[in-house]
């Protein structure tokens, strides 16, 4: 009888709770995102012995769920699903017959809130960390910033606020790596920095600075290691026998991105990045710089432009580290074949030099946003560029590619290498929520005498079709 009475009391309490008025305020939810389906035909092996498939189809979906309780409190989650059609591998499950793999990932999950009685906003969680940059408008995403040092997502905190009517300040801390294991001490990698936007009519200047610390036991922090990783990789032995590595690799970066639109229809922009890392061993030292200049003239029916850049290169001795700009993860729109100037896809045989221009120089002339048919826009781009790395580095790179986790991934260009590249891209806005884009690119890679690459061929091409659904 006593047990029955207790359960009756618990049931009554539960029913009472169900009848209580709700004290949690209503939350406004907004969903947005896109799905891209890309098919491409490409040959960028630059070798008569190449065995890579030439036809590939990929699919990428990103969904943002934004929940706002008020103008002071909100949260965002972003999910991503990637597939290479026909493939069933880690990170791509479900692409093969059956489509029953699990490959969805959480890319962003953060809280936005404002400190009471202030204009200071705080963002905490998995979020984008983007340093300033300049560049031509990406014809597909319509993003303007072309970032060299860091366009990354990670776990951390960002605090921003206004110092005056024309000056703002953003500070951040990003925990790039840490397994929180007591058995693997000094395995963390952290970055911290600030951005100081200074804006008034016709002028936008954004100086910034960042520091980093990476423990000697951090297994793999640098997203894009070149021949000489800036941070320790367990598979990379020290260049000095018996070397006692430092506990932490310490780095610092500084830069400024400036855009002038006061002379409309002219637009001018400058970007400068410098970075230096004292590695845990001398071979992991890395320091270099990058600068670019942009000029555009808006003629209403077309926007002609010029982009010129130069980035420092390796000096020929891998034992003293690298003289290239250390980067975390770039997103640089220099071209739609060698760099990131196309859809944010993961198709192989695109982005041949990677996501940023370290170790290269170049000049790009382009015409963007011209149209002959309503709702159809074109971009035509011609580039000449080459490497700034010493020719002696060819003996260490061997096959002409830098490697990520031991896999040849990015083209490595020396001072003797020269490239001519042409891009012709078209976007058709079929409906408000649907667009189709066509990319056609050709590239001539002229290798210098410092290389011994039997069967090297100069020409490569990439033709791609992407259908994007926006919602």
MARKELO-123734 format. One line per field, with one value per residue (C-alpha): x, y, z; residue in one letter; residue number from 0. Coordinates in pm, 1 decimal, decimal comma, m for minus. Layout:
BEGIN
u: c(X;...)
v: c(Y;...)
w: c(Z;...)
rest: c(a;...)
nr: c(NUM;...)
END
This chain:
BEGIN
u: c(0,0;284,9;457,0;130,8;79,6;436,3;383,3;52,0;227,6;499,1;243,2;41,9;353,0;441,6;91,0;103,1;429,0;272,7;2,2;232,9;267,0;579,2;851,0;1092,3;1046,0;962,5;1259,0;1251,0;1407,2;1541,5;1686,6;1906,1;2161,5;2247,7;2306,6;2565,4;2584,6;2903,5;3015,2;3358,2;3591,4;3954,5;4309,6;4567,5;4829,1;5076,6;5223,0;5190,2;5197,6;4896,3;4635,1;4379,5;4013,4;3906,0;3534,8;3405,9;3075,4;3043,3;2771,5;2787,4;2503,4;2528,6;2240,2;2241,9;1983,6;1968,5;1773,3;1712,6;1547,9;1587,0;1820,4;2048,7;2063,1;2082,2;2255,1;2354,5;2429,9;2562,5;2561,1;2751,2;2711,8;2977,7;2967,4;3188,8;2946,1;3036,6;3280,9;3235,2;3523,6;3572,2;3398,5;3219,9;2996,5;2682,8;2823,0;2828,1;2536,6;2286,1;2347,6;2318,6;2643,6;2672,2;2875,3;2702,0;2913,8;2864,1;3075,2;2943,4;2765,5;2787,6;2606,6;2572,6;2493,6;2532,3;2676,2;2393,1;2385,9;2659,1;2721,0;2972,5;2879,3;3022,4;3029,1;3125,7;3159,6;3246,1;3256,8;3435,1;3756,6;3836,1;4126,0;4093,4;4184,5;4100,5;4021,1;3781,6;3424,8;3382,5;3137,6;2947,5;2937,3;2959,7;3205,7;3462,8;3740,6;4014,4;4194,6;4551,5;4654,3;4339,2;3981,7;3904,4;3642,0;3730,2;3637,7;3683,8;3553,5;3513,6;3434,2;3348,6;3230,2;3245,6;3512,6;3368,6;3146,2;3420,3;3633,7;3547,7;3745,6;3722,0;3933,4;3941,4;4084,9;4085,6;4179,5;4305,9;4408,5;4409,5;4313,0;4289,5;4483,9;4698,0;4922,4;5004,5;5116,5;5189,7;4963,5;4759,9;4765,5;4610,1;4571,1;4467,5;4443,4;4252,1;4104,0;4062,0;3821,4;3845,9;3573,6;3442,7;3270,7;3477,2;3753,4;3788,6;4113,1;4144,1;4473,9;4507,3;4753,2;4765,5;4989,8;5002,6;5143,8;5165,7;5304,4;5577,2;5334,5;5066,3;5038,0;4921,4;4828,4;4927,1;4646,4;4866,4;5222,3;5467,3;5801,6;5892,4;5598,1;5572,8;5459,3;5572,6;5452,9;5548,6;5638,9;5887,2;6224,6;6448,0;6717,2;6976,5;7079,4;7019,4;6823,4;6623,9;6312,2;6158,8;5836,3;5631,6;5640,9;5554,3;5430,0;5303,5;5133,5;5037,8;4874,3;4640,7;4372,8;4269,7;3998,7;3923,3;3590,5;3581,9;3689,4;3384,8;3362,2;3723,8;3807,5;4157,1;4272,7;4594,9;4664,7;4977,0;5043,7;5358,5;5407,0;5691,3;5705,7;5984,2;5940,8;6027,5;6327,3;6515,3;6373,4;6026,4;6102,5;5894,4;5863,4;5750,0;5519,1;5255,7;5132,8;4867,1;4717,5;4373,6;4224,1;3874,2;3662,5;3285,6;3144,8;2794,1;2786,6;3123,6;3386,8;3744,5;4007,7;4371,9;4509,3;4885,6;5055,1;5394,2;5471,9;5811,3;5951,9;6189,8;6561,5;6681,8;6786,3;6509,7;6723,5;6678,1;6300,8;6081,5;6074,9;5713,7;5426,1;5293,3;4920,7;4648,0;4391,5;4341,4;4054,4;4212,9;4020,7;4314,4;4181,2;3920,4;4164,6;4481,1;4323,1;3980,6;3801,8;3513,3;3249,7;3356,7;3373,6;3617,7;3650,8;3991,6;4201,4;4088,6;4275,6;4600,9;4827,3;4614,5;4397,9;4649,0;4934,7;5243,0;5558,5;5416,9;5390,9;5142,2;4930,8;4564,6;4356,9;3983,2;3640,1;3359,3;2982,5;2927,6;2611,7;2456,8;2142,1;1925,5;2008,6;2329,1;2663,3;3018,9;3370,7;3679,8;4020,3;4375,6;4671,8;5048,5;5223,9;5522,0;5711,1;5931,9;6094,7;6463,0;6541,7;6752,3;6433,5;6350,3;6595,4;6399,0;6045,7;6129,9;5793,9;5696,3;5426,5;5419,5;5259,4;4986,1;5017,5;5261,2;5024,1;5129,3;4867,2;4973,7;5191,8;5528,7;5665,2;6025,8;6164,5;6213,0;5848,7;5589,7;5217,6;4958,9;4598,3;4264,9;3923,3;3582,1;3298,1;2924,1;2637,6;2271,6;2017,1;1741,2;1504,9;1535,7;1652,5;1833,0;2144,7;2360,8;2728,7;2974,7;3352,4;3606,7;3976,2;4301,5;4650,4;4998,3;5265,5;5617,7;5867,2;6225,4;6548,0;6588,4;6331,4;6376,3;6021,2;6007,8;5689,8;5601,0;5326,5;5256,5;4880,8;4591,5;4221,1;3913,4;3549,2;3285,9;2909,6;2747,1;2377,7;2315,0;1985,9;1964,4;1710,0)
v: c(0,0;237,0;169,7;232,1;564,5;673,9;602,4;787,6;1090,0;1079,0;1045,3;1332,3;1551,2;1468,6;1554,7;1877,6;1971,9;1912,8;2158,8;2434,7;2738,5;2748,5;2980,6;2933,0;3212,7;3127,9;3077,9;3192,1;2930,5;2994,8;2734,2;2812,4;2628,9;2483,1;2160,5;2145,4;1863,5;1883,7;1675,8;1735,5;1608,5;1686,6;1588,7;1758,1;1487,4;1666,4;1327,0;1077,3;809,6;949,5;695,2;914,0;893,9;1184,0;1183,6;1256,0;1357,6;1507,2;1636,5;1876,5;1992,2;2248,5;2338,2;2621,3;2614,1;2952,5;2980,4;3327,7;3376,2;3754,5;4013,7;3940,0;3558,9;3304,2;2995,6;2838,6;2488,9;2396,3;2044,2;1922,2;1616,0;1530,0;1255,7;1151,1;951,0;585,5;613,3;452,5;567,6;751,8;1088,7;989,3;704,1;660,2;750,7;395,4;172,1;156,8;509,6;385,1;520,6;777,7;1082,2;1388,5;1613,2;1911,6;2200,8;2480,7;2489,7;2812,4;3050,6;3423,6;3653,7;4017,5;4134,2;4316,6;4695,0;4701,6;4660,3;4378,3;4049,4;3707,0;3396,7;3063,5;2718,1;2566,2;2863,7;3026,3;3219,6;3444,6;3687,3;3987,8;3973,3;4129,1;3994,1;3985,4;3887,1;3511,4;3475,7;3194,3;3271,1;3651,0;3667,5;3945,1;3851,4;3635,5;3507,7;3380,0;3308,7;3169,3;3095,6;2809,1;2661,2;2557,0;2560,4;2884,5;3219,9;3546,4;3882,8;4190,7;4542,8;4902,1;5138,0;5436,1;5517,7;5417,8;5172,7;4825,1;4548,7;4169,6;3940,1;3562,1;3244,0;2927,9;2588,4;2418,3;2085,5;1906,3;1550,6;1629,4;1317,1;1295,8;1053,7;1297,7;1618,5;1931,5;1818,6;2137,7;2401,6;2741,7;3064,9;3407,4;3742,8;4054,9;4235,9;4615,5;4726,3;5098,9;5211,9;5538,3;5622,7;5490,0;5341,1;5006,1;4926,7;4611,3;4556,9;4231,1;4020,3;3662,8;3444,8;3067,6;2798,9;2432,8;2163,2;1927,6;1635,0;1788,4;1527,3;1740,8;2105,8;2275,1;2214,1;2258,3;2149,6;2205,9;2029,3;2151,8;2142,3;2443,2;2229,9;1888,1;1578,5;1252,4;1096,2;1378,4;1307,7;1584,5;1697,5;1700,3;1377,0;1389,9;1712,8;1799,8;1976,3;2274,0;2215,2;2452,0;2592,9;2961,4;3173,1;3519,5;3683,4;4038,5;4198,1;4456,9;4451,7;4789,0;4867,7;5206,7;5265,7;5644,4;5686,8;5505,2;5351,8;5266,0;5019,8;4963,1;4719,2;4609,7;4303,9;4221,0;3917,5;3827,2;3523,7;3367,1;3043,7;2924,0;2548,9;2289,8;2203,4;2415,3;2227,5;2327,3;2699,6;2889,7;3255,6;3445,2;3704,9;3770,2;4089,7;4155,3;4451,2;4472,0;4729,6;4722,8;4961,1;4913,9;4984,7;4862,8;4607,0;4453,5;4488,9;4464,9;4399,3;4327,4;4119,9;4097,7;3909,9;3800,2;3558,4;3458,9;3113,5;2852,9;2930,9;2587,1;2440,3;2239,0;2190,3;2551,5;2542,5;2717,0;3074,9;3056,5;3223,2;2978,5;2935,6;2768,5;2734,5;2977,7;3047,1;3246,1;3324,3;3373,3;3134,8;2864,3;2586,0;2628,1;2805,7;2848,8;3075,2;2839,4;2659,9;2547,5;2189,9;1910,7;1773,5;1629,7;1787,9;2135,1;2379,3;2241,3;2474,1;2460,5;2709,5;2994,3;3138,2;3090,9;3031,2;3189,6;3518,9;3612,6;3857,2;3805,5;4006,3;3943,1;4055,1;3965,3;3990,1;4055,8;3926,7;3880,2;3701,4;3798,1;3601,1;3463,4;3609,0;3529,0;3569,6;3551,4;3530,9;3506,5;3448,5;3423,6;3303,9;3109,0;2995,3;3186,5;2874,4;2818,3;2577,4;2365,5;2256,5;2038,4;1774,6;1741,0;1763,4;1503,2;1449,6;1817,6;1793,9;1884,5;1619,7;1607,1;1306,4;1156,3;1189,8;1414,2;1689,1;2039,4;2147,0;2288,4;2565,0;2686,0;3009,2;2827,3;2719,0;2927,2;2878,4;3023,1;2964,7;3058,4;3041,9;3095,9;3057,8;3101,6;3116,8;3095,1;3195,9;2958,9;3032,1;3234,3;2921,1;2739,5;2821,8;2633,8;2709,1;2595,6;2617,7;2568,8;2599,3;2529,1;2539,2;2519,3;2421,5;2484,0;2313,5;2440,8;2249,3;2185,4;1905,0;1547,9;1442,1;1171,7;1185,7;1540,7;1700,7;2073,7;2094,4;2026,3;2106,6;2101,3;2126,5;2128,3;2166,3;2255,0;2279,5;2466,3;2466,5;2751,9;2760,5)
w: c(0,0;86,9;m251,0;m440,6;m262,9;m349,9;m720,7;m714,1;m566,4;m833,2;m1110,6;m971,0;m948,9;m1311,9;m1432,2;m1233,6;m1404,6;m1742,9;m1654,0;m1535,9;m1760,6;m1975,3;m1842,3;m2136,6;m2391,6;m2750,0;m2981,1;m3342,1;m3569,2;m3916,8;m4153,1;m4452,8;m4661,3;m4998,3;m5186,6;m5466,4;m5719,6;m5927,7;m6223,3;m6366,4;m6636,2;m6563,7;m6649,9;m6428,8;m6377,9;m6606,1;m6680,1;m6962,2;m6689,8;m6503,5;m6397,9;m6220,5;m6319,0;m6535,4;m6450,3;m6101,7;m5943,6;m5596,9;m5370,7;m5077,4;m4853,5;m4574,8;m4345,2;m4092,0;m3810,4;m3635,2;m3310,1;m3169,0;m2830,4;m2859,9;m3005,7;m2710,5;m2714,6;m2993,8;m3122,0;m3453,3;m3572,4;m3916,2;m4057,0;m4362,1;m4578,8;m4840,2;m5100,6;m5385,8;m5593,8;m5591,8;m5302,6;m4961,6;m4745,2;m4417,7;m4436,8;m4758,1;m4643,2;m4847,3;m5186,6;m5315,7;m5412,6;m5130,1;m4997,0;m4640,5;m4501,4;m4225,0;m4325,1;m4183,1;m3964,6;m3734,0;m3865,4;m3645,3;m3308,3;m3112,9;m2878,0;m2950,1;m2659,0;m2561,2;m2231,6;m2047,3;m2072,1;m2336,7;m2709,5;m2654,5;m2816,6;m2731,1;m2950,4;m2791,5;m2945,2;m3283,3;m3519,5;m3815,7;m3748,2;m4044,4;m4068,3;m4303,4;m4670,8;m5006,1;m5347,5;m5636,9;m5560,7;m5578,6;m5871,8;m5701,1;m5330,2;m5380,0;m5091,5;m5118,3;m4878,9;m5025,1;m4717,0;m4704,9;m4344,7;m4179,9;m4286,6;m4051,7;m3825,0;m3473,2;m3107,0;m2921,2;m2804,2;m2995,2;m2834,2;m3043,1;m2983,5;m3102,9;m2968,8;m3154,4;m3449,9;m3695,5;m3497,7;m3372,9;m3204,1;m3224,9;m3008,2;m3021,0;m2871,0;m3080,0;m2938,9;m3252,6;m3099,4;m2763,3;m2674,1;m2299,2;m2217,8;m1905,2;m2094,6;m2371,8;m2204,0;m2412,2;m2695,5;m2721,1;m2994,1;m2925,6;m3121,3;m3002,9;m3172,8;m3258,3;m3559,5;m3552,5;m3829,7;m3905,5;m4142,3;m4275,8;m4600,9;m4890,0;m4673,5;m4496,0;m4310,6;m4100,1;m3916,7;m3728,4;m3528,3;m3396,3;m3179,3;m3141,0;m2912,1;m3011,8;m2781,8;m2896,3;m2859,2;m3077,7;m3352,9;m3644,3;m3620,4;m3946,2;m4194,0;m4498,5;m4424,9;m4708,3;m4736,6;m4387,5;m4143,4;m3917,3;m3626,2;m3506,1;m3684,5;m3514,5;m3849,0;m3920,2;m3755,5;m3630,1;m3872,1;m3595,1;m3427,9;m3054,7;m3080,9;m2770,5;m2902,8;m2727,7;m2540,8;m2755,2;m3105,2;m3082,8;m3370,9;m3449,2;m3744,9;m3835,7;m4133,7;m4275,4;m4544,4;m4687,2;m4942,9;m5098,4;m5275,6;m5232,4;m5595,3;m5729,6;m5991,0;m5906,9;m5632,4;m5494,1;m5230,2;m5059,6;m4847,3;m4645,9;m4424,4;m4231,6;m4012,0;m3816,8;m3619,7;m3394,3;m3428,6;m3169,5;m3390,2;m3642,7;m3940,9;m3822,6;m3816,2;m4067,3;m4156,6;m4463,4;m4610,6;m4874,4;m5042,1;m5304,6;m5491,9;m5650,7;m5887,0;m6039,9;m6246,8;m6240,1;m6587,5;m6495,8;m6778,7;m6682,1;m6408,8;m6540,2;m6277,5;m6202,7;m5917,4;m5856,4;m5573,9;m5442,5;m5160,3;m5023,3;m5104,9;m4964,1;m4979,9;m5094,7;m4757,2;m4586,9;m4276,8;m4167,9;m4198,4;m4452,2;m4574,6;m4685,5;m4503,1;m4241,0;m4291,9;m4088,8;m4366,1;m4650,4;m4886,3;m5168,5;m5488,3;m5725,1;m5989,7;m6032,1;m6117,1;m5911,2;m5612,8;m5449,1;m5694,0;m5753,4;m5551,5;m5207,0;m5327,6;m5260,3;m5612,0;m5684,1;m5956,9;m5849,7;m5623,3;m5763,1;m5566,8;m5256,4;m5075,5;m5054,2;m5266,1;m5045,5;m5248,1;m5566,0;m5756,3;m6022,9;m6218,8;m6305,5;m6551,3;m6547,6;m6658,4;m6421,3;m6412,8;m6781,0;m6942,5;m7285,6;m7167,0;m6867,4;m6551,2;m6706,2;m6595,1;m6699,2;m6562,4;m6784,6;m6620,6;m6758,4;m6528,9;m6547,3;m6233,2;m6109,4;m5802,7;m5560,8;m5414,4;m5487,0;m5771,5;m5533,5;m5357,8;m5658,4;m5536,8;m5210,1;m5349,0;m5616,2;m5787,9;m5792,2;m5523,5;m5156,6;m4941,3;m4678,6;m4449,8;m4700,7;m4997,5;m5293,5;m5289,2;m5400,2;m5691,5;m5577,9;m5802,0;m5815,4;m5960,7;m6293,3;m6318,5;m6502,6;m6549,9;m6787,1;m6685,2;m6843,6;m6673,1;m6827,1;m6578,3;m6634,6;m6384,3;m6480,5;m6216,2;m6326,8;m6037,2;m5717,5;m5538,9;m5817,9;m6017,1;m6262,0;m6313,5;m6574,3;m6531,4;m6808,2;m6725,0;m6906,6;m6761,7;m6912,7;m6658,1;m6786,6;m6555,7;m6528,3;m6590,4;m6216,2;m6233,0;m6348,7;m6425,2;m6694,2;m6895,7;m6785,3;m6992,9;m6988,0;m7038,0;m6806,4;m6811,9;m6593,7;m6704,5;m6431,9;m6401,0;m6066,7;m5983,0;m5656,7;m5465,7;m5214,3;m4936,7)
rest: c(x;x;x;x;x;x;x;x;x;x;x;x;x;x;x;x;x;x;x;x;x;x;x;x;x;x;x;x;x;x;x;x;x;x;x;x;x;x;x;x;x;x;x;x;x;x;x;x;x;x;x;x;x;x;x;x;x;x;x;x;x;x;x;x;x;x;x;x;x;x;x;x;x;x;x;x;x;x;x;x;x;x;x;x;x;x;x;x;x;x;x;x;x;x;x;x;x;x;x;x;x;x;x;x;x;x;x;x;x;x;x;x;x;x;x;x;x;x;x;x;x;x;x;x;x;x;x;x;x;x;x;x;x;x;x;x;x;x;x;x;x;x;x;x;x;x;x;x;x;x;x;x;x;x;x;x;x;x;x;x;x;x;x;x;x;x;x;x;x;x;x;x;x;x;x;x;x;x;x;x;x;x;x;x;x;x;x;x;x;x;x;x;x;x;x;x;x;x;x;x;x;x;x;x;x;x;x;x;x;x;x;x;x;x;x;x;x;x;x;x;x;x;x;x;x;x;x;x;x;x;x;x;x;x;x;x;x;x;x;x;x;x;x;x;x;x;x;x;x;x;x;x;x;x;x;x;x;x;x;x;x;x;x;x;x;x;x;x;x;x;x;x;x;x;x;x;x;x;x;x;x;x;x;x;x;x;x;x;x;x;x;x;x;x;x;x;x;x;x;x;x;x;x;x;x;x;x;x;x;x;x;x;x;x;x;x;x;x;x;x;x;x;x;x;x;x;x;x;x;x;x;x;x;x;x;x;x;x;x;x;x;x;x;x;x;x;x;x;x;x;x;x;x;x;x;x;x;x;x;x;x;x;x;x;x;x;x;x;x;x;x;x;x;x;x;x;x;x;x;x;x;x;x;x;x;x;x;x;x;x;x;x;x;x;x;x;x;x;x;x;x;x;x;x;x;x;x;x;x;x;x;x;x;x;x;x;x;x;x;x;x;x;x;x;x;x;x;x;x;x;x;x;x;x;x;x;x;x;x;x;x;x;x;x;x;x;x;x;x;x;x;x;x;x;x;x;x;x;x;x;x;x;x;x;x;x;x;x;x;x;x)
nr: c(0;1;2;3;4;5;6;7;8;9;10;11;12;13;14;15;16;17;18;19;20;21;22;23;24;25;26;27;28;29;30;31;32;33;34;35;36;37;38;39;40;41;42;43;44;45;46;47;48;49;50;51;52;53;54;55;56;57;58;59;60;61;62;63;64;65;66;67;68;69;70;71;72;73;74;75;76;77;78;79;80;81;82;83;84;85;86;87;88;89;90;91;92;93;94;95;96;97;98;99;100;101;102;103;104;105;106;107;108;109;110;111;112;113;114;115;116;117;118;119;120;121;122;123;124;125;126;127;128;129;130;131;132;133;134;135;136;137;138;139;140;141;142;143;144;145;146;147;148;149;150;151;152;153;154;155;156;157;158;159;160;161;162;163;164;165;166;167;168;169;170;171;172;173;174;175;176;177;178;179;180;181;182;183;184;185;186;187;188;189;190;191;192;193;194;195;196;197;198;199;200;201;202;203;204;205;206;207;208;209;210;211;212;213;214;215;216;217;218;219;220;221;222;223;224;225;226;227;228;229;230;231;232;233;234;235;236;237;238;239;240;241;242;243;244;245;246;247;248;249;250;251;252;253;254;255;256;257;258;259;260;261;262;263;264;265;266;267;268;269;270;271;272;273;274;275;276;277;278;279;280;281;282;283;284;285;286;287;288;289;290;291;292;293;294;295;296;297;298;299;300;301;302;303;304;305;306;307;308;309;310;311;312;313;314;315;316;317;318;319;320;321;322;323;324;325;326;327;328;329;330;331;332;333;334;335;336;337;338;339;340;341;342;343;344;345;346;347;348;349;350;351;352;353;354;355;356;357;358;359;360;361;362;363;364;365;366;367;368;369;370;371;372;373;374;375;376;377;378;379;380;381;382;383;384;385;386;387;388;389;390;391;392;393;394;395;396;397;398;399;400;401;402;403;404;405;406;407;408;409;410;411;412;413;414;415;416;417;418;419;420;421;422;423;424;425;426;427;428;429;430;431;432;433;434;435;436;437;438;439;440;441;442;443;444;445;446;447;448;449;450;451;452;453;454;455;456;457;458;459;460;461;462;463;464;465;466;467;468;469;470)
END
